[in-house]
Amino acid sequence: MPLFVSRLSSLAISYNRRNMQNLAVITGASAGIGAEFARQLAAQGYDLLLTARRADRLEALAHEIGNRWGTSAEIHPADLADHDATLALAHKIESLPNLTLLVNNAGFGIEVPIAEAPIEGQLAMIHVHTIAPYLLCRAALQTMLPRKQGGIINVSSVATWTHGVGAANYCATKAYLTSFSQSLSDEVGKQGVTVQALCPGYTETEFHDTPTMDAFDRAEVPAKMWDSAEFVVKTSLEKLNSGQIIVIPGRKNQALAAAAQNPLLSKLITAADRVLRRR
Ligand SMILES: NC(=O)c1ccc[n+]([C@@H]2O[C@H](COP(=O)([O-])OP(=O)(O)OC[C@H]3O[C@@H](n4cnc5c(N)ncnc54)[C@H](OP(=O)(O)O)[C@@H]3O)[C@@H](O)[C@H]2O)c1
């Protein structure tokens, strides 16, 4: 290739790189922690692909983001309990050349003991909390690994280490997501892709207001145990390039996670929870 053509093409490549905005995909962006990730990442200049089931909420957030920060926000309504819809989103993610960050945040609670809980809801939870994040991580790696850059935040929970009545699959799926993130970090960390398992405690969102959480009474949890979504997301983004894989926002939650890993203290925590919550 003549020298001037080669110079022109390398100039074009660097021009394109400069103009390729960082892009973040956020699941569960229609409310709570996911919507807060969208706002804080838009404030950092990210373009966004927002997904959840409620298209009207996503549209309103996309407009807000365009008006406030001038970054672009595309919406992709999808039910991540639906396998085909999840595969379609994974396919879309594979086709995003400037994907910089994937936030696997979609999730929900069900507070009903296993023998009584309808199977459908439990299977939906297993899909949303484990199969969907796995498929979306795999899709994101297809463009991140060749570029040797990118980040994945899997929103797990302190429920990774706790357990209790009515939360068998919630705790088990969050333990999966935390463990999955650790091994994934072992696999891709040295190839330029950062993985974080974000493990919040009680966070003020719509999580505890959904019909499947009817049995939950916020008043049973001391006020000091609650964090804002803003604090949780700020902590996550500050720690993203720190080398810390498991991020537990707030000292009280760090203490809870540490205590729950001690067999005796874990029994005490479960007993106290049963007394406090009269179960
Ligand atoms: N709040 C807490 O105390 C707390 C503590 C620890 C961990 N977490 C975790 O934080 C994450 C975010 O929860 P949040 O507290 O922000 O709750 P939230 O306000 O209820 O938001 C949950 C998000 O997940 C989406 N979602 C739920 N089911 C979905 C499905 N089948 N398909 C696609 N999207 C779905 C919801 O959107 P649509 O309804 O529009 O689909 C919504 O955007 C969850 O993974 C949760 O387990 C929360």
Ligand as a Chemical Component Dictionary entry (heavy atoms), coordinates in Angstrom:
data_LIG
# 
_chem_comp.id                   LIG 
_chem_comp.type                 NON-POLYMER 
_chem_comp.pdbx_formal_charge   0 
_chem_comp.three_letter_code    LIG 
# 
loop_
_chem_comp_atom.comp_id 
_chem_comp_atom.atom_id 
_chem_comp_atom.alt_atom_id 
_chem_comp_atom.type_symbol 
_chem_comp_atom.charge 
_chem_comp_atom.model_Cartn_x 
_chem_comp_atom.model_Cartn_y 
_chem_comp_atom.model_Cartn_z 
_chem_comp_atom.pdbx_ordinal 
LIG N1  N1  N 0  -33.206 -3.232  46.524 1  
LIG C1  C1  C 0  -32.484 -4.040  47.278 2  
LIG O1  O1  O 0  -32.612 -4.058  48.519 3  
LIG C2  C2  C 0  -31.446 -4.930  46.642 4  
LIG C3  C3  C 0  -30.457 -5.482  47.461 5  
LIG C4  C4  C 0  -29.484 -6.294  46.899 6  
LIG C5  C5  C 0  -29.501 -6.550  45.547 7  
LIG N2  N2  N 1  -30.467 -6.007  44.771 8  
LIG C6  C6  C 0  -30.451 -6.332  43.339 9  
LIG O2  O2  O 0  -30.392 -5.146  42.586 10 
LIG C7  C7  C 0  -30.928 -5.381  41.284 11 
LIG C8  C8  C 0  -31.850 -4.231  40.923 12 
LIG O3  O3  O 0  -32.959 -4.236  41.794 13 
LIG P1  P1  P 0  -33.605 -2.892  42.363 14 
LIG O4  O4  O 0  -33.393 -2.894  43.803 15 
LIG O5  O5  O -1 -33.166 -1.721  41.577 16 
LIG O6  O6  O 0  -35.155 -3.227  42.128 17 
LIG P2  P2  P 0  -36.274 -2.516  41.237 18 
LIG O7  O7  O 0  -36.344 -1.056  41.526 19 
LIG O8  O8  O 0  -37.503 -3.337  41.452 20 
LIG O9  O9  O 0  -35.735 -2.711  39.732 21 
LIG C9  C9  C 0  -35.638 -3.998  39.187 22 
LIG C10 C10 C 0  -35.357 -3.895  37.685 23 
LIG O10 O10 O 0  -35.270 -5.221  37.141 24 
LIG C11 C11 C 0  -36.132 -5.316  36.014 25 
LIG N3  N3  N 0  -36.671 -6.663  35.848 26 
LIG C12 C12 C 0  -37.315 -7.436  36.758 27 
LIG N4  N4  N 0  -37.727 -8.585  36.197 28 
LIG C13 C13 C 0  -37.333 -8.537  34.896 29 
LIG C14 C14 C 0  -37.494 -9.407  33.785 30 
LIG N5  N5  N 0  -38.179 -10.559 33.875 31 
LIG N6  N6  N 0  -36.960 -9.046  32.588 32 
LIG C15 C15 C 0  -36.292 -7.885  32.467 33 
LIG N7  N7  N 0  -36.122 -6.996  33.470 34 
LIG C16 C16 C 0  -36.646 -7.324  34.664 35 
LIG C17 C17 C 0  -37.256 -4.300  36.305 36 
LIG O11 O11 O 0  -37.821 -3.832  35.088 37 
LIG P3  P3  P 0  -39.252 -4.211  34.480 38 
LIG O12 O12 O 0  -40.178 -4.503  35.620 39 
LIG O13 O13 O 0  -39.625 -2.994  33.690 40 
LIG O14 O14 O 0  -38.981 -5.388  33.610 41 
LIG C18 C18 C 0  -36.483 -3.173  36.956 42 
LIG O15 O15 O 0  -35.922 -2.329  35.983 43 
LIG C19 C19 C 0  -31.613 -6.749  41.340 44 
LIG O16 O16 O 0  -30.808 -7.707  40.698 45 
LIG C20 C20 C 0  -31.698 -7.037  42.835 46 
LIG O17 O17 O 0  -31.677 -8.426  43.108 47 
LIG C21 C21 C 0  -31.433 -5.204  45.275 48 
# 
loop_
_chem_comp_bond.comp_id 
_chem_comp_bond.atom_id_1 
_chem_comp_bond.atom_id_2 
_chem_comp_bond.value_order 
_chem_comp_bond.pdbx_ordinal 
LIG N1  C1  SING 1  
LIG C1  O1  DOUB 2  
LIG C1  C2  SING 3  
LIG C2  C3  SING 4  
LIG C2  C21 DOUB 5  
LIG C3  C4  DOUB 6  
LIG C4  C5  SING 7  
LIG C5  N2  DOUB 8  
LIG N2  C6  SING 9  
LIG N2  C21 SING 10 
LIG C6  O2  SING 11 
LIG C6  C20 SING 12 
LIG O2  C7  SING 13 
LIG C7  C8  SING 14 
LIG C7  C19 SING 15 
LIG C8  O3  SING 16 
LIG O3  P1  SING 17 
LIG P1  O4  DOUB 18 
LIG P1  O5  SING 19 
LIG P1  O6  SING 20 
LIG O6  P2  SING 21 
LIG P2  O7  DOUB 22 
LIG P2  O8  SING 23 
LIG P2  O9  SING 24 
LIG O9  C9  SING 25 
LIG C9  C10 SING 26 
LIG C10 O10 SING 27 
LIG C10 C18 SING 28 
LIG O10 C11 SING 29 
LIG C11 N3  SING 30 
LIG C11 C17 SING 31 
LIG N3  C12 SING 32 
LIG N3  C16 SING 33 
LIG C12 N4  DOUB 34 
LIG N4  C13 SING 35 
LIG C13 C14 SING 36 
LIG C13 C16 DOUB 37 
LIG C14 N5  SING 38 
LIG C14 N6  DOUB 39 
LIG N6  C15 SING 40 
LIG C15 N7  DOUB 41 
LIG N7  C16 SING 42 
LIG C17 O11 SING 43 
LIG C17 C18 SING 44 
LIG O11 P3  SING 45 
LIG P3  O12 DOUB 46 
LIG P3  O13 SING 47 
LIG P3  O14 SING 48 
LIG C18 O15 SING 49 
LIG C19 O16 SING 50 
LIG C19 C20 SING 51 
LIG C20 O17 SING 52 
# 
